[in-house]
Amino acid sequence: MATKAFAMSQKFCDLQSPMEPDFVSAQHLTGTTVMAVQFDGGVVIGADSRTTSGAYVANRVTDKLTRITDKIYCCRSGSAADTQAIADIVAYHLSVHQLEIGEEPLVKTAAKIFQDLCYTNRDQMSAGIICAGWDRKEGGQVYCIPLGGMCLRQPVTIGGSGSTYIYGYVDAIYKPNMAQNACLEFTKNAISLAIQRDGSSGGVVRLASITEAGIERQTILHNDLPKFSVI
């Protein structure tokens, strides 16, 4: 009798499995909006905090601004698992490199390691990275490593699913040699605009300024984000 009941239960589960929600087996993605802006003396980085699994919001308060060294951070978009693994590997390589050279690593060294990992494994993973920070040789720097493993230094860059909605805003508002406070406001407004349009971006906005003195972070709750009229 028990065997028959188990068989019936198993048959019921098999019938139900095609109907299971997509988030049960879907990959966790930081479907996201990330951004970095260079200013005289450092960089500003920012990101939303939503992680999705299919149509399901798996995490509302993800921290996508990931420490590599004290003055080098990355912004992660793509597969949460892939980008976390890559960030951990780069942080390990740079910690060993710092012991070898006896001083803080350069931002472009971190960007190059990110590029090598993303390019070598481009067919096996989904990872878009913004590597930004400050070093003694070139000051504040922003490097974009999109899907496929290209590496490009830019004064301002955006990434993630929400970035497609704000290219026009970024092009219109960005000016060379913006002050630090202006960059913070610019980044906050851009990510807030993306959150309004992109279903895969949301939650809070995390901002950080990286300078010679180190990093200064702030979190802007959803209710405190600037509101824009939507057509």
Residue pairs with C-beta under 8 A, 6 or more apart in sequence:
21 54
21 56
22 53
22 54
22 55
22 56
23 53
23 54
23 55
23 56
23 58
26 53
26 54
26 56
27 53
27 79
27 81
27 126
28 51
28 52
28 53
28 58
28 79
28 80
28 81
29 51
29 52
29 53
29 78
29 79
29 80
29 126
29 200
30 50
30 51
30 62
30 64
30 76
30 77
30 78
30 79
30 80
30 83
30 160
31 50
31 51
31 52
31 77
31 160
31 161
31 198
31 200
31 201
32 47
32 48
32 50
32 51
32 64
32 76
32 77
32 159
32 160
32 161
32 162
32 200
32 201
33 47
33 48
33 158
33 159
33 160
33 161
33 162
33 163
33 166
33 190
33 191
33 194
33 195
33 198
33 201
34 45
34 46
34 47
34 48
34 64
34 75
34 76
34 77
34 128
34 130
34 158
34 159
34 160
34 163
35 45
35 46
35 47
35 75
35 130
35 156
35 157
35 158
35 159
35 163
35 170
35 187
35 190
35 191
36 43
36 44
36 45
36 46
36 75
36 130
36 132
36 142
36 156
36 157
37 43
37 44
37 45
37 142
37 155
37 156
37 174
37 178
37 183
37 186
37 187
38 132
38 140
38 141
38 142
38 155
38 156
39 140
39 177
39 178
39 179
39 180
39 182
39 183
40 139
40 140
40 177
40 179
41 134
41 139
41 140
41 180
41 211
41 212
42 134
42 139
42 140
42 180
42 209
42 210
42 211
42 212
43 132
43 133
43 134
43 140
43 141
43 142
43 209
43 210
44 180
44 183
44 184
44 186
44 187
44 207
44 208
44 209
44 210
45 65
45 73
45 75
45 130
45 132
45 187
45 207
45 208
45 210
46 65
46 75
46 187
46 188
46 190
46 191
46 205
46 206
46 207
46 208
47 64
47 65
47 75
47 76
47 160
47 191
47 205
47 206
48 64
48 162
48 191
48 194
48 195
48 201
48 202
48 203
48 204
48 205
48 206
49 59
49 60
49 61
49 62
49 63
49 64
49 202
49 203
49 204
49 205
49 206
50 57
50 59
50 60
50 62
50 200
50 201
50 202
50 203
51 57
51 58
51 59
51 62
51 80
52 58
52 200
57 202
60 202
60 203
61 203
61 204
62 80
62 203
63 206
64 75
64 76
64 77
64 206
65 73
65 74
65 75
65 206
65 208
65 217
66 73
66 74
66 75
66 76
66 83
66 84
66 87
67 73
67 91
68 74
68 87
68 90
68 91
68 94
68 110
68 131
68 133
69 91
69 94
69 95
69 98
69 104
69 105
69 110
69 133
70 104
70 214
70 215
71 104
71 133
71 134
71 135
71 210
71 212
71 214
71 215
72 94
72 105
72 107
72 110
72 131
72 132
72 133
72 134
72 135
72 210
73 131
73 132
73 133
73 208
73 210
73 215
74 87
74 90
74 110
74 114
74 129
74 130
74 131
74 132
75 129
75 130
75 132
75 159
76 83
76 84
76 87
76 127
76 128
76 129
77 83
77 127
77 128
77 129
77 159
77 160
77 161
78 125
78 126
78 127
78 128
78 147
79 125
79 126
79 127
82 125
82 126
82 127
83 127
83 128
83 129
86 114
86 117
86 118
86 125
86 127
86 129
89 113
89 117
90 110
90 113
90 114
90 117
93 113
94 105
94 109
94 110
94 113
97 105
97 109
98 104
98 105
103 136
104 135
104 136
105 135
106 135
106 137
106 138
107 131
107 132
107 133
107 134
107 135
107 138
107 141
107 143
108 138
108 141
108 143
108 153
110 131
110 133
111 131
111 141
111 143
111 145
111 151
111 153
112 151
114 129
114 131
114 143
114 145
114 151
115 145
115 149
115 150
115 151
116 149
118 125
118 127
118 129
118 145
118 147
118 148
118 149
119 148
119 149
119 150
120 149
122 147
122 148
122 149
126 147
127 147
128 145
128 146
128 147
128 159
128 160
129 144
129 145
129 159
130 142
130 143
130 144
130 145
130 157
130 159
131 142
131 143
131 145
132 140
132 141
132 142
132 143
132 210
133 140
133 141
133 210
134 140
134 141
134 210
134 211
134 212
135 141
140 210
140 211
141 153
142 153
142 154
142 155
142 156
142 157
143 151
143 152
143 153
143 154
144 150
144 151
144 152
144 153
144 154
144 157
144 159
145 151
146 159
155 174
155 176
156 170
156 174
158 166
158 167
158 170
158 190
160 194
160 200
160 201
161 198
161 200
161 201
162 191
162 194
162 195
162 197
162 198
162 200
162 201
163 194
164 198
165 193
165 194
165 197
165 198
166 190
166 193
166 194
169 189
169 190
169 193
170 190
173 186
173 189
173 190
174 186
178 186
180 209
180 211
183 209
184 207
184 209
187 207
188 205
188 207
188 220
188 225
188 226
189 226
191 201
191 205
192 205
192 225
192 226
192 227
192 228
193 228
194 201
195 201
195 202
195 203
195 205
195 225
196 228
196 230
197 230
202 222
203 222
204 219
204 220
204 221
204 222
205 219
205 220
205 225
206 217
206 218
206 219
206 220
207 217
207 218
207 219
207 220
208 215
208 216
208 217
208 218
209 215
209 216
